[in-house]
Amino acid sequence: MDVEVAGNEGNHRTVFCSMLSRVGFWRYLTSKTRPFRFFLAARSFSLESFDNRTANLETLVLRQYRHGKFYDLLRSAIADPSFLLAACRNLSPDQLLPSPDCIARRISVEDLSLELRSGRLDVESCCIKLFPSRKKGVPLVLPNLKLKVVIEAIRMALEIVYEKRFATFAYGGRTGIGRHTAVRYLKAAVQNPTWWFRVILRRQLLHLPQLTAALMEKIDDDTLFVIIERLFASEAVVIELGGLELGRGFPQESNLNSILINIYFDGLDRELQEIRAQVHRKNPRLLGFETKEDSRVFHKPVRVYALRYLDELLIVTSGSKLLTMDIKDRILKRVEDVMELRVDKLMTSIHSAVSEKIEFMGMELQAVPPSVLNPQPSEKAMRARKKYLKQKVAKAQELKNARETRRKNLGMKILNHVFKKLKRGGQFKVEFHIESELREVFRTWAEEVVMGYFRSRDDCREWHRMLTSGDFLSLKRVRDQLPEPLLDAYDKFQEKVDNYFMPVRAVKLVEEENEHEEQRAEKRYAKRTVEDLTELCIRVNAPIELVRKAVKLAGFTNSMGRPRPIKLLLCLDDKDIIKWYAGVGKRWLDFFCCCHNFRMVKVVVSYHLRFSCILTLAEKHESRKIQVIRHFTKDLKVVDSDRSEKPLFPSEKEIKMMGDRNLSDPNPVDGVISMILARLAFSDHSFFCLAHFCDRIDEVVLYRVRLLQNRLNVDPLNKEKWVPGMGAIHEALNNKCLPLCSKHATDLFLGRISLQHIDCSSCPEVD
């Protein structure tokens, strides 16, 4: 048996070496005991060849599908070198193809492929345990970069297998299906909610046998299951349901967590789909009662809506409370008996969607009439609107008068020029004919003037008075002495005058227009009243009290709610201070831009965070606030390396223009507010940047991690002292040093990347 395995290893090495020789790699064996090293040959690594191979990743997985299951995924797909190289690209924070030297410097793809195929991968030796400074603290186990590549490759394979099989209401951990997509579904799809409830799980670890059983329904690969069990046994992958670490980008969360949770809850999702189908079959939608403006029949069938974000589950019904209780009992029976999870039954209670708010995904939900989401403007706003329209009309009239004056002056210049030419030479010759152009220009001017007179009531009245005064042709003795054609022409002319310039007609037109406007206003009022009585919508609000508590906890404001400086940031550079504030502000704006009360969040960012940053800079330089504003401007612009001003903090104009028109699911990068990177006074160029597969060795600076909970000596699990639902980075990373290049340090400050994109297991020990 050993001989056969050794022979297979030799064949794998030969095939792998021949493949690498085609793309530009050669294998260099230093000795029999040392591992293999790679160096770049004369030909460079081709991006096209890599893209062609990564395009076949899905084919590698799907060709293992036989008889309803996927067989031998680990050896045939995950352990493939192209699959591992694609995992390396996904781990790169820049989403670019890492250089071959950079990959070879950190891991050996050939050896890793052979270890996976032969089952010799030692998961425990690839894990690093970090101990916190407190004696009662829990250590943190982090996988090294080699094991992270394996975890990412497994995640990619599971995503190919399960992504198209997940329910449509399963959000989180999926590409383009995150919090904002879930909020969009709540606003657009949920109609007339009456009752709802959440399934609140107690803090507990995911049940591994149940997860394995769920995986075995679609996958038949014992070696893959063994790898996953070793990951859980070594604590390289820890899934704690009911906690605050899921879907936030914290370093203690693995890339596998989201996909495994979706797989674990897939059975519950299918149960929910069956419940919804049963209720909808009993309450079909009647096709004969389509909504019309003048319809007096309102058909609102009973509907059940479900929405799951990772381990958070929300059920909304538009039926009776008894129906909601039956659905709740059926779901809890599935969760407790089949999935063997502990549920907080006190918090998992049914609430009225109209009279009670409910928290979900860090936001507050409530059912309200449509007029609450789109309220009618107040009388003061309507008066301001009318005043603005009048000013707009007056401005347009001024522009029109100025345009007519310019036209008159231009016409007089043209006539004077033509008259002088004719007077001097007796004829007027030009090289090209402009009669048609001038005729068209004057015709358009005349039409505009006439239309302007028709729109004005005063002008029409004046013209009518002038054209009808001295009407001597209406006298009988005069008409008898004139020819018939002249009288007919005069009568037709008077009819046209009365038709266009009669003051009574203009008054009637205005009255008819006012009457139509009143009718339209009555219809709008009636429609709005009926909608408020028959329809309900979902209002999504940001928990503004929790945001203010977080602002106060982090030190942005004092006890009176006014901005104050953060003295812990005084040790940073000016650019790093502005970057840190910009990272916190942008994350909040991206997260809460889908909320109805987004204006309150914009005030917090634009006022509290902005002036706290200004006061911090003033405290550092021992100057006044006005001097900092003069130097950095109110938009906190910094001078870039090319001597150009670059705004990092969002300007006031940008914040005012933000809203929920263009929702996009941002990357989960929470925890920026609870972490500060303090730059060390010395620099050592012997360290590499810890960002995944970063080949920058110059401009690497050492940063020390300072966590908010350690600075305040507060337990994040204490809801009274900590902000509920905010989460926190694991305390084992406090005071750890991170060598980072300038680019990735900026990305980490601004919240573009998280500590998951950094190899925290390789933190150097610096006193």
C-alpha positions in Angstrom: 0.0 0.0 0.0 2.8 2.4 0.8 4.5 1.6 -2.5 1.3 2.4 -4.4 0.9 5.7 -2.6 4.5 6.6 -3.3 4.1 5.8 -6.9 1.0 8.0 -7.1 2.9 10.8 -5.5 5.6 10.5 -8.1 3.1 10.5 -10.9 1.4 13.6 -9.4 4.8 15.4 -9.1 5.7 14.5 -12.8 2.3 15.8 -14.0 2.5 18.9 -11.9 6.1 19.7 -13.0 5.1 19.3 -16.7 2.2 21.6 -16.2 4.3 24.3 -14.5 6.9 24.1 -17.2 4.2 25.1 -19.7 3.2 28.2 -17.8 6.8 29.3 -17.0 7.7 27.7 -13.6 10.6 25.3 -13.0 11.1 23.2 -9.9 14.3 23.6 -8.1 15.2 20.9 -5.6 17.7 22.1 -3.0 18.1 18.9 -1.2 16.3 15.7 -0.3 15.1 17.0 3.0 14.3 20.6 2.2 10.9 21.6 0.6 10.6 22.6 -3.0 11.2 26.2 -4.1 10.0 28.0 -7.2 11.7 30.6 -9.3 10.5 32.3 -12.5 12.0 31.1 -15.7 12.7 33.1 -18.8 9.0 33.3 -19.7 6.8 35.3 -17.4 3.6 33.9 -15.9 0.8 34.5 -18.5 -2.4 36.1 -17.2 -4.4 34.7 -20.1 -3.3 31.1 -19.4 -4.3 31.6 -15.7 -7.7 33.1 -16.7 -8.3 30.2 -19.0 -7.6 27.7 -16.3 -9.7 29.6 -13.7 -12.6 29.6 -16.1 -12.6 25.9 -15.9 -12.9 25.8 -12.1 -16.6 25.2 -12.2 -16.1 22.4 -14.7 -13.6 20.7 -12.3 -16.4 20.5 -9.7 -19.4 19.8 -12.0 -17.7 16.9 -13.7 -17.6 15.1 -10.4 -21.4 15.0 -10.3 -22.9 11.5 -10.7 -26.2 10.0 -9.6 -27.3 13.1 -7.7 -24.1 13.6 -5.7 -20.6 15.1 -6.0 -17.8 12.5 -5.6 -14.2 13.0 -4.7 -14.2 16.8 -4.6 -11.0 17.2 -2.5 -8.7 15.2 -4.7 -10.2 16.0 -8.1 -11.1 19.6 -7.7 -9.9 21.3 -4.5 -6.4 19.9 -4.7 -6.0 20.9 -8.3 -3.2 23.6 -8.6 -5.4 25.9 -10.7 -8.0 25.7 -7.9 -5.4 26.6 -5.3 -4.0 29.5 -7.4 -7.6 30.8 -7.8 -7.9 30.7 -4.0 -4.7 32.7 -3.7 -6.2 35.3 -6.0 -9.4 35.5 -3.9 -7.4 36.0 -0.7 -5.5 38.9 -2.2 -7.0 42.1 -0.8 -6.4 43.8 -4.2 -8.4 41.1 -6.1 -5.4 40.9 -8.5 -3.3 38.0 -9.6 -0.4 37.7 -7.2 3.0 37.4 -8.7 4.5 33.9 -8.8 7.5 35.0 -6.7 5.1 36.2 -4.0 3.2 33.0 -4.0 6.3 30.9 -3.9 7.7 33.0 -1.1 4.8 32.2 1.1 3.5 28.7 0.2 4.4 25.9 -2.1 1.4 25.2 -4.3 2.9 21.9 -5.5 3.5 20.5 -2.0 0.1 21.7 -0.8 -1.6 19.9 -3.7 0.2 16.7 -2.9 -0.6 16.9 0.8 -4.3 17.4 0.1 -4.4 14.5 -2.4 -2.5 12.1 -0.1 -4.3 13.2 3.0 -1.1 14.3 4.8 -2.2 17.9 5.5 -1.5 18.5 9.2 -4.2 21.1 10.2 -3.1 21.5 13.8 0.4 22.5 12.8 -0.9 25.2 10.5 -2.8 26.9 13.4 -1.3 29.6 15.6 -2.7 30.3 19.1 -2.7 33.9 20.3 -3.1 34.5 24.0 -4.8 37.7 25.3 -3.2 39.9 27.9 -5.9 39.2 30.5 -5.6 36.0 32.5 -9.3 35.2 32.1 -9.2 35.8 28.4 -9.9 33.1 25.9 -7.1 32.4 23.4 -7.6 32.9 19.7 -6.7 30.2 17.1 -5.8 31.6 13.7 -4.9 29.6 10.6 -1.7 30.5 8.8 -1.7 31.6 5.1 -1.3 28.0 3.9 -4.4 26.8 5.7 -6.3 29.9 4.6 -5.7 28.9 1.0 -7.1 25.5 1.7 -10.1 27.0 3.5 -10.8 29.4 0.6 -10.5 26.5 -1.9 -13.1 24.5 0.1 -15.4 27.5 0.2 -15.1 28.0 -3.5 -16.0 24.4 -4.2 -19.0 24.4 -1.8 -20.2 27.7 -3.4 -20.2 26.1 -6.8 -22.1 23.1 -5.4 -24.7 25.0 -3.3 -25.1 28.5 -4.6 -27.9 27.8 -7.1 -29.6 25.5 -4.6 -30.1 28.1 -1.8 -33.5 29.7 -1.2 -34.1 33.2 -2.6 -34.7 34.6 0.8 -31.4 33.4 2.2 -29.0 36.4 2.4 -25.5 36.9 3.7 -22.3 35.2 2.7 -23.4 35.2 -1.0 -22.1 37.3 -3.8 -24.3 40.4 -4.3 -26.9 39.1 -1.8 -26.3 41.0 1.5 -27.9 43.4 3.9 -29.0 46.0 1.3 -30.5 43.4 -0.9 -32.5 42.0 2.0 -33.7 45.6 2.9 -34.7 46.1 -0.8 -36.8 42.9 -0.5 -38.5 44.1 2.7 -39.4 47.4 1.1 -40.6 46.1 -2.3 -42.0 42.6 -1.7 -43.6 42.6 1.8 -47.2 43.9 1.6 -49.7 44.5 4.4 -47.8 42.8 7.3 -49.8 42.2 10.4 -47.7 39.9 12.6 -44.1 38.9 12.7 -41.5 37.2 14.9 -37.8 36.5 14.9 -36.1 33.2 15.8 -33.5 34.2 18.4 -30.9 31.5 19.1 -28.9 31.3 22.3 -25.1 31.6 22.1 -24.0 28.1 21.1 -21.6 26.3 18.8 -22.8 24.8 15.6 -23.7 21.1 15.8 -21.0 19.4 13.7 -22.8 16.0 13.1 -25.8 17.9 11.8 -23.6 19.9 9.5 -21.9 16.7 8.2 -25.3 15.1 7.6 -26.4 18.2 5.6 -23.2 18.0 3.5 -23.6 14.3 2.9 -26.9 14.9 1.1 -25.1 16.4 -1.9 -21.4 15.4 -1.4 -19.8 12.0 -1.0 -16.2 12.6 -0.1 -14.9 11.2 3.2 -11.5 13.0 2.9 -13.2 16.4 2.6 -15.3 15.7 5.7 -12.2 14.7 7.6 -10.6 18.0 6.7 -13.6 19.9 7.8 -13.8 18.0 11.1 -10.1 18.7 11.7 -10.7 22.4 11.1 -13.4 22.4 13.7 -11.4 20.3 16.1 -8.3 22.6 15.9 -10.6 25.7 16.3 -9.3 27.1 13.0 -13.0 27.3 12.1 -15.4 28.2 14.9 -19.1 29.0 14.2 -20.9 30.4 17.2 -24.6 30.9 16.5 -26.5 33.7 18.2 -23.3 35.7 18.6 -22.1 39.0 17.1 -19.1 37.8 15.0 -21.0 36.5 11.9 -20.8 38.4 8.6 -18.8 41.3 10.0 -15.3 40.7 8.8 -13.7 40.0 12.2 -10.5 38.1 12.2 -12.0 35.4 14.5 -14.5 34.6 11.7 -13.4 32.2 9.0 -14.2 32.4 5.3 -16.0 29.1 5.6 -18.5 30.3 8.2 -21.1 31.9 5.9 -21.3 29.1 3.4 -21.5 26.4 6.1 -24.2 28.3 7.9 -26.3 28.6 4.7 -25.8 24.8 4.2 -26.7 24.1 7.8 -30.0 26.1 7.5 -30.8 24.9 4.0 -33.2 22.3 5.4 -35.0 24.9 7.4 -35.3 27.1 4.3 -36.9 24.2 2.4 -39.4 23.8 5.3 -40.2 27.5 5.1 -40.7 27.2 1.3 -43.2 24.4 1.9 -45.1 26.4 4.5 -45.3 29.4 2.2 -46.5 27.2 -0.7 -49.2 25.6 1.5 -50.5 29.0 2.7 -50.5 30.5 -0.8 -52.4 27.5 -2.3 -55.1 27.9 0.3 -55.3 31.6 -0.4 -54.9 32.1 -4.1 -54.8 35.5 -5.8 -58.0 36.3 -7.7 -57.1 37.4 -11.2 -60.4 39.3 -11.8 -59.7 42.0 -9.2 -56.8 43.8 -10.7 -56.0 47.1 -9.0 -57.6 50.0 -10.8 -57.9 53.7 -9.9 -61.7 53.6 -9.7 -62.1 50.1 -8.3 -63.9 49.7 -5.0 -62.9 46.1 -4.5 -59.8 45.3 -2.5 -58.5 41.8 -2.5 -55.6 41.2 -0.1 -54.8 37.4 0.1 -53.0 36.0 3.0 -49.3 35.8 2.5 -46.2 34.5 4.4 -42.8 36.2 3.9 -39.5 34.8 5.2 -36.1 36.4 5.3 -32.9 34.8 6.7 -29.6 36.6 7.1 -27.0 33.9 8.2 -28.4 32.8 11.6 -31.1 35.6 11.9 -34.5 34.5 10.8 -37.6 36.8 10.3 -41.1 35.6 9.5 -43.8 38.0 8.4 -47.4 37.2 7.8 -50.4 39.1 6.5 -53.0 36.8 8.1 -54.3 36.1 11.5 -52.3 35.7 14.7 -53.5 32.1 15.0 -51.9 31.3 11.6 -48.7 33.0 12.7 -48.7 30.9 15.9 -49.0 27.7 13.9 -46.1 28.7 11.7 -44.0 29.6 14.7 -44.7 26.2 16.4 -43.8 24.3 13.2 -40.5 26.3 12.8 -39.5 25.9 16.4 -40.1 22.2 16.3 -37.8 21.9 13.3 -35.1 24.1 14.9 -35.2 22.4 18.3 -35.9 18.7 17.4 -34.2 18.3 14.1 -31.4 20.9 14.1 -30.9 20.5 17.9 -30.5 24.2 18.5 -31.4 26.1 21.7 -33.9 28.9 21.1 -34.5 31.9 23.4 -38.3 31.5 23.6 -38.8 34.7 25.5 -37.3 36.8 22.7 -38.9 34.6 20.0 -42.4 36.0 20.5 -45.0 37.3 18.1 -45.3 41.0 17.7 -47.8 43.3 16.0 -46.2 44.7 12.9 -48.1 48.0 13.2 -47.8 48.8 16.9 -44.4 47.3 17.8 -40.9 47.7 16.3 -38.6 44.7 15.7 -34.8 44.7 15.4 -33.3 42.7 12.5 -29.9 42.9 10.9 -29.0 45.8 13.1 -31.9 47.9 12.0 -35.4 48.7 13.3 -38.5 47.5 11.3 -42.1 48.7 11.6 -45.2 48.5 9.4 -46.5 52.0 8.6 -49.0 53.5 6.1 -47.6 54.7 2.8 -48.1 58.4 3.8 -45.5 57.9 6.6 -42.9 56.9 4.1 -44.0 59.6 1.5 -45.6 62.4 3.7 -47.4 65.3 2.2 -45.4 68.6 2.4 -46.4 71.0 5.1 -48.0 74.4 4.4 -44.7 76.1 5.0 -43.0 73.8 2.5 -45.8 74.4 0.0 -45.5 78.2 0.4 -41.7 77.9 0.0 -42.3 75.8 -3.2 -44.7 78.4 -4.7 -42.2 81.1 -3.8 -39.4 79.2 -5.5 -41.6 78.7 -8.6 -42.4 82.4 -8.8 -38.8 83.3 -8.5 -38.0 80.8 -11.2 -40.7 82.3 -13.5 -39.4 85.8 -12.8 -35.8 84.7 -13.6 -37.0 83.1 -16.8 -38.8 86.4 -17.8 -35.6 88.4 -17.1 -33.6 86.0 -19.3 -36.3 86.3 -22.0 -36.3 90.1 -21.9 -32.5 90.1 -22.1 -32.6 87.7 -25.0 -35.1 89.8 -26.9 -33.0 92.9 -26.3 -30.0 91.1 -27.7 -32.0 90.0 -30.7 -33.3 93.5 -31.3 -29.8 95.0 -31.2 -28.5 92.2 -33.5 -31.3 92.9 -35.9 -30.6 96.6 -35.9 -26.9 96.0 -36.6 -27.8 93.7 -39.5 -30.2 96.3 -41.0 -27.7 99.1 -40.6 -25.0 97.1 -42.2 -27.3 96.2 -45.2 -28.5 99.8 -45.5 -24.9 101.1 -45.6 -23.9 98.6 -48.2 -26.9 99.4 -50.4 -26.4 103.1 -50.0 -22.7 103.0 -51.0 -22.6 100.4 -53.7 -26.2 100.2 -54.9 -26.1 96.4 -54.5 -25.4 93.9 -51.8 -23.5 90.7 -52.8 -22.3 87.9 -50.6 -20.3 84.8 -51.4 -23.0 82.5 -49.9 -26.7 82.7 -49.6 -28.1 83.2 -46.1 -31.7 84.2 -47.0 -33.1 80.9 -45.9 -31.1 80.8 -42.6 -32.2 84.4 -41.8 -35.8 83.7 -42.7 -35.8 80.6 -40.4 -34.2 82.6 -37.5 -36.7 85.4 -37.8 -39.6 83.0 -38.1 -38.6 81.2 -34.9 -38.2 84.6 -33.1 -41.6 85.7 -34.3 -43.2 82.4 -33.2 -41.7 82.7 -29.7 -42.9 86.3 -29.3 -46.4 85.4 -30.4 -46.6 82.4 -28.1 -45.4 84.6 -25.3 -48.2 87.1 -25.9 -50.7 84.3 -26.0 -49.7 83.1 -22.6 -50.1 86.5 -21.0 -53.6 87.6 -20.0 -52.7 91.3 -19.9 -51.2 91.3 -23.3 -54.2 89.5 -24.8 -56.5 92.1 -23.2 -54.5 95.0 -24.5 -54.3 93.6 -28.0 -58.1 92.9 -28.0 -58.8 96.5 -26.9 -56.6 98.0 -29.6 -57.9 95.8 -32.4 -61.6 96.3 -31.6 -61.6 100.0 -30.8 -63.0 102.3 -33.4 -65.1 99.5 -35.0 -66.6 101.7 -37.8 -67.1 98.8 -40.2 -69.8 97.4 -37.9 -72.1 100.3 -38.8 -74.8 99.3 -41.2 -74.6 102.4 -43.4 -70.9 101.9 -43.8 -71.2 98.1 -44.6 -73.8 98.8 -47.3 -71.3 100.9 -49.3 -68.4 98.3 -49.1 -67.9 95.3 -51.3 -68.6 91.8 -49.9 -65.1 90.4 -50.0 -63.8 93.2 -47.8 -66.7 92.6 -45.3 -66.1 88.9 -45.2 -62.4 89.4 -44.6 -63.1 91.9 -41.8 -65.6 89.5 -40.2 -63.2 86.6 -40.3 -60.5 88.9 -38.8 -62.8 89.9 -35.9 -63.6 86.2 -35.3 -59.9 85.5 -35.0 -59.4 88.4 -32.7 -62.2 87.3 -30.4 -61.0 83.7 -30.6 -57.4 84.5 -29.5 -57.6 87.8 -27.6 -61.0 87.8 -25.9 -60.4 88.4 -22.1 -63.4 86.3 -21.2 -61.8 83.3 -22.9 -58.5 83.8 -21.1 -60.4 83.9 -17.8 -62.3 80.7 -18.7 -59.1 78.9 -19.5 -57.6 79.9 -16.2 -60.7 78.8 -14.4 -60.8 75.5 -16.2 -57.1 74.9 -15.4 -57.7 75.7 -11.7 -60.7 73.4 -11.7 -58.7 70.6 -13.2 -56.0 71.1 -10.7 -58.5 70.9 -7.8 -59.9 67.7 -9.2 -56.5 66.2 -9.5 -55.7 67.2 -5.9 -59.0 65.6 -4.8 -58.1 62.4 -6.6 -54.7 62.4 -5.1 -56.1 62.9 -1.6 -58.7 60.2 -2.1 -56.1 57.8 -3.4 -53.7 58.6 -0.5 -56.5 58.1 2.0 -57.6 54.8 0.6 -53.9 53.6 0.5 -53.5 54.5 4.1 -56.6 52.5 5.1 -55.8 49.4 3.0 -52.0 49.2 2.6 -49.0 48.8 4.9 -45.4 49.1 4.0 -42.1 48.3 5.8 -40.2 51.2 7.3 -36.5 50.5 7.9 -34.8 52.8 10.5 -31.3 53.0 11.8 -31.2 52.6 15.6 -30.2 56.2 16.2 -29.9 55.8 20.0 -27.4 53.0 19.6 -25.5 55.0 17.1 -25.3 57.9 19.5 -24.2 55.5 22.3 -21.5 54.1 20.0 -20.3 57.7 19.3 -20.2 58.5 23.0 -18.5 55.2 23.8 -15.7 55.7 21.3 -15.1 59.2 22.6 -16.4 61.3 19.6 -18.6 63.3 22.0 -18.7 64.3 25.6 -21.4 63.9 28.1 -23.3 66.9 26.6 -23.3 65.3 23.1 -20.8 67.8 21.7 -17.7 66.8 19.6 -14.5 66.3 21.5 -10.9 65.2 20.6 -9.7 61.6 21.1 -6.3 61.8 22.8 -5.4 58.2 21.9 -5.1 59.3 18.3 -2.6 62.1 19.0 0.3 59.7 18.4 -0.8 59.1 14.8 0.2 61.2 11.7 -2.3 63.8 10.5 -3.1 61.7 7.4 -3.7 58.6 9.6 -6.0 60.5 11.9 -8.1 61.7 9.0 -8.1 58.2 7.4 -9.3 56.6 10.6 -12.2 59.1 11.0 -13.0 58.7 7.3 -13.1 54.9 7.6 -15.6 55.1 10.5 -17.8 57.7 8.7 -17.8 55.9 5.3 -18.7 52.5 6.9 -21.7 54.0 8.7 -22.9 55.9 5.6 -22.6 52.7 3.5 -24.3 50.6 6.1 -27.3 52.8 6.9 -27.9 54.4 3.5 -30.9 52.2 3.0 -32.7 53.5 6.2 -35.6 55.9 6.3 -34.0 58.1 8.9 -30.7 58.2 7.1 -30.6 62.0 7.6 -29.9 61.5 11.3 -26.9 59.3 10.5 -25.7 61.9 8.0 -25.8 64.5 10.8 -23.8 62.3 13.1 -21.1 61.8 10.5 -21.1 65.3 9.0 -21.1 67.1 12.4 -19.9 64.9 15.3 -17.2 62.9 13.5 -16.0 65.7 11.3 -15.5 68.2 14.2 -14.1 65.5 16.5 -11.4 65.0 13.8 -10.8 68.7 13.6 -10.5 69.0 17.4 -8.1 66.1 17.5 -5.9 67.7 15.0 -6.1 71.0 16.9 -5.2 69.2 20.1 -2.2 67.5 18.5 -0.7 70.7 17.1 -1.8 72.8 20.1 -3.7 75.2 17.8 -7.3 76.4 17.4 -10.1 74.9 15.5 -10.2 77.7 12.9 -6.5 77.2 12.1 -7.0 73.5 11.4 -9.9 74.3 9.1 -7.8 76.8 7.2 -5.0 74.3 6.7 -7.0 71.1 6.0 -10.3 72.9 4.9 -13.6 71.8 6.3 -13.6 68.7 4.0 -10.3 67.5 5.6 -8.3 67.3 2.4 -4.7 65.9 2.6 -1.9 66.6 0.2 -1.0 63.5 -1.8 2.5 62.4 -2.9 2.0 64.2 -6.3 1.2 67.5 -4.5 -2.5 67.3 -5.2 -5.2 67.7 -2.6 -7.2 64.5 -2.0 -10.4 64.4 0.0 -10.5 61.3 2.2 -13.4 62.3 4.5 -16.7 62.6 2.7 -17.6 66.3 2.0 -20.8 67.9 3.2 -22.1 68.0 -0.3 -21.4 64.3 -0.9 -23.2 63.4 2.3 -26.2 65.5 1.4 -26.5 63.7 -2.0 -26.3 60.2 -0.5 -29.4 58.1 -0.3 -31.0 54.7 -1.1 -31.2 55.2 -4.9 -28.1 53.1 -5.7 -27.9 50.4 -3.1 -24.9 48.1 -3.2 -23.9 45.5 -0.7 -20.6 46.7 0.8 -18.0 44.3 2.0 -18.5 43.4 5.7 -15.8 45.5 7.4 -17.1 46.2 10.8 -14.9 46.9 13.8 -13.2 49.9 12.4 -14.5 52.0 15.2 -13.2 49.6 17.9 -9.6 49.5 16.6 -6.8 52.0 16.3 -3.5 51.4 14.5 -0.7 53.3 16.3 2.4 53.7 14.2 5.7 52.7 15.9 8.5 55.2 16.2 11.1 53.0 14.5 10.9 51.0 11.2 12.5 47.7 10.3 12.8 46.9 6.6 13.3 43.2 7.3 9.5 42.6 7.6 7.2 41.9 4.7 3.7 43.3 4.4 1.3 41.0 6.2 -1.5 41.5 3.6 -2.2 38.3 1.7 0.4 37.8 -1.1 1.6 41.4 -1.0 5.1 41.7 -2.6 5.8 45.2 -1.3 9.0 45.2 0.8 9.7 48.9 0.7 7.8 51.5 2.8 6.7 48.8 5.2 5.7 50.4 8.6 5.0 48.7 11.9 1.6 49.4 13.4 0.4 48.4 16.9 -3.2 47.3 17.3 -5.1 49.1 20.1 -8.6 47.8 20.8 -11.4 49.9 22.3 -12.7 47.3 24.7 -9.2 46.8 26.3 -8.7 50.6 26.5 -12.0 51.0 28.3 -11.8 47.7 30.2 -15.2 46.7 29.1 -16.5 43.3 28.2 -18.3 43.3 24.8 -20.8 40.8 26.1 -22.0 43.3 28.7 -24.9 45.0 27.0 -25.2 47.7 29.6 -21.7 49.1 29.1 -21.2 48.0 25.5 -23.3 48.9 22.5 -25.7 46.0 21.9 -25.2 44.5 18.4 -21.9 46.3 17.7 -19.6 43.4 18.1 -15.8 43.6 18.7 -12.5 42.3 17.5 -11.0 39.5 19.6 -9.0 40.8 22.5 -6.0 38.5 21.7 -5.0 40.9 18.9 -4.6 43.8 21.3 -1.0 45.2 21.3 -0.1 43.0 18.3 2.2 44.5 15.7 1.3 44.5 12.0 3.9 45.3 9.3 1.9 46.9 6.5 2.8 48.8 3.4 1.4 52.2 2.8 -1.4 51.1 0.4 -2.8 48.3 2.7 -2.4 50.5 5.8 -4.5 53.1 4.1 -7.1 50.5 3.0 -7.2 49.2 6.6 -7.7 52.7 8.0 -10.4 53.6 5.5 -12.3 50.3 6.1 -11.7 49.0 2.5 -10.2 45.8 3.9 -10.5 44.1 7.3 -8.1 42.0 9.4 -9.4 39.0 7.5 -7.3 40.1 4.6 -4.1 40.2 6.8 -2.1 37.2 8.0 -2.5 37.9 11.7 -0.9 34.6 12.6 2.5 36.0 11.4 2.6 39.0 13.7 6.2 39.7 14.8 7.0 40.1 18.5 8.2 43.7 19.1 8.8 45.1 22.5 
